[in-house]
Amino acid sequence: MDATFVLVPGAGGAAWYWHRVVGELEGRGRNAIAVDLPAGDGSAGLAEYTDVVVDAIGGRRRVVLVAQSMGGFTAPLVCQRVPIELLILVNAMVPRPGETGEEWWTATGWKDEVGEVDMVEAFFHDVPEDVRAVALSEEPPQSWTPFQEPWPLETWPEVRTRFVQGRDDRCFPLEFQRRVVRERLGIGLDEVPGGHLVALSRPVELVDRLEALAREAGAGPQRI
């Protein structure tokens, strides 16, 4: 049986973010589940986000867990709870033990290296206009609760981890991410074209890379 791609969104927590990737994966005969997180619930923190993803995985045992942006705080916690064959972080925040999401921006050097940016333009500069219009018209709320909680693990979980970075990301620029990922995970980046919301702007190229990484890890169909 092929692996199931379980897709964790970033801030806003909307499964819709992955809809173009889900369509592309399913069109190739793959199994894909996009998760809605309780981003608008001020009482929900990292534990509750983790519970939602674990519940979505259920009893599946061949799982490729893919996490976008802020999802980098939740996905490793999931890996402590259920068997994951491969964790793929996409344009993600990589936390250190005890670090909050609020602290991440200063601790990584983002505020010094990147500074103030127009977040709408940084996020949507390469997203097709029709997709952008829908996203902005239905922008989900994001509670600040999970950003205020210290990341609870003492070390990164024992799970095979890969990092995919959009080379056109204006929110988390490529060279900034290359340094942070090397310092915090000790691995390099897999580059793909596209900006921060790469699942909306370049779903085909992203799925190409996700599939390749899954095959490399033995978690996807082998092509002859």
N, C-alpha and C positions, 0 to 999 in steps of 0.2 A: 504494500500500500504506500502511495506517495505521502509525503509529509503534508501537514496542514500549515499554511501560513497564517499566523495570528498577528493582527496588525493593531498596534497601540498608537493612538494619536498623541499630539502634543497639547499645548495650552488650548483650552476650549473643549477638548475631550470628545470631539464629534467624530463618530465613525465615518460620516460623510466625507471627511478629508481623504479617505482611502478609496473612494468609490471608483475612480478611474483605474487604480491598481487592482482592485477586486475584479473589475470587469476584464482587465487584461489577463490576470491569472486564470480566471474561470474560462475565458476564451481559449486558453492553452490546455484546458483540462485539469487544472490544479484546484486544490481545495483552499479556500480563503475565508477568514472570518475577521471582520473589522469590529473593534470594540468601542462602544460608547462609554465614556467615563463620566462620573457624577460631578463634572466640573462646576456646575452651577450651585452645588450644595455646599454651603459654608461649613457644614459639620463634617464633611468628607475630607480626609487627609490621605496620606500615602497608603496607609493600611487598607482603607476602603477602596482606593483605586486598585490596589493589588488584588483584593477580594474579587472585584468585578472581572479582572482579566483571568484569574484562576477559575472562576465559575464559567467563563466563556470557553476555556480550554476543556473543562470537564474531564472525561476519562481518556482523552486523546493522548497517545504516547509518542507520536512522531510529529513534533512541533518545531517549526521555525518561527521564533518570536521576533517580530520586527517592531522597533520603537522609534518614533519621530520626536526630535526636539526635547521638550519637557518629559516625554515618555521615557527618557533615559534615567529618570529618577525611579520610575515604577518598575520597568522591565527586569532589572536585576533582582528585585524583591520577589518577583514571580518565579524566577529561576531557583530561589531558595525553597519554593513551595511545591513545584511540580517538575517532572522531568522535561527538559528542553534540549533538543539536539543541537540547536544553533541559535545564538542571539545575534541579531543584526541591528546595529544602531544606525539611524539615518539622520544626518544633520543634528545630532543629539547633544544634550547636556550630559556630561560625565561627572557624577558627584564623587566626592571623597567622603570617607566615614565622618559622621558628625556634622557635615556641611549642610546648610539649608540652601534652598533655591534662591533665596534673597542674597546669601553670601557668595554664591557661585560667580556672580557677575564681577565682583571685585577680586575674589580669590584666584580666578583664572586669568586675570589681567584684561578681561573684556572691556572694562570701562576705560582703561588706559589705551588699549590698542584700537578699539572700534569706536567707543564713545557714543555720542548721541546720533541716532539714525531715525529717519522717517520709517516707522515700522510698517506702515501700510505699503509704502513703495518697496521697502526691503523685502517684504514677504511676497508681494504680488507682481513684481516688475516683469516676470516672464510667464505669468499665468495667463492663459487665453482669456479674452475679454468676457466671453459668455460665462466661463467658469468663475472668473473673478466676481462678476456681478452677483451670481448666486451666493458665493461665499460671503460677500460683504452684506448682502441683504439678510442673511440668516446667521450672522456672526454669533456664536454661542458665548455665554458668560463664562468667566473663569474666576472661581474663588481663589483668594490669596492663601487659604489655609495650607495647602501642600507645600507652598513656597516657604512657609515659616517653620516647618518641621525639620529637625536634623535628620539627615539620611541615616537609617538605623543600623546598617551592616558594618561590621568591623573590617571587612575586606571584600573585594570583588568576588562574586560566587564562582565556583568551579564549573564554568560553562564555556564552551567554545564561543568566542566573541569576535565579530568582525564589525568594521565601521565603514559606512558608505557616506561620502560627503559630496554634495553638489558643488562643483567648482565655481558656480556663479552665485553662491549664497552671499548675500550682502548683510545678513544678520549675524551669521557665524562664518566669517570669511575663511577660505580654504587654509591659508597658512596659519591663522590663529588656531583652527581646529587641528591641524597637523601637529602643532606643538602640544596642545592640551591632551590630545589622545595619546601621544607618545609618552608624555609625562605621567599620565594617570592610568593608562592601560598597558603601556609598553608595546603597542602595536602601531602599524602604519595605517594609512587610509586607502580605501578603494574609491577612486574618483568617478563621478558620473556628471554629465552635463545637467545643468538646471540650478535653480535657486533654492531658497530655504523650503519652499512648499513644492518640492520636486515631485511628489506624488500627484500633484495637480498639473504641473507644467510639463513633465517629461515621464509619464507613466510607463511608456514602452521601454525606454532606456533603463529606468529603475528596475522594472521587472526582469529585464535581461540580466542585470547584475544580481538581483536576488536569486534568480534561478541558478546562475552560475555558482554563486557561493553555496547554495544548498546542495548542488551536485558535488561540489568539492568536498563538502562535509559528509557526503553520503546520505543526505536527507532529501534528495530529489531524484527524479527519473534520470537514468543514465542514457545518454544519446550515443548511438553507435555511428 
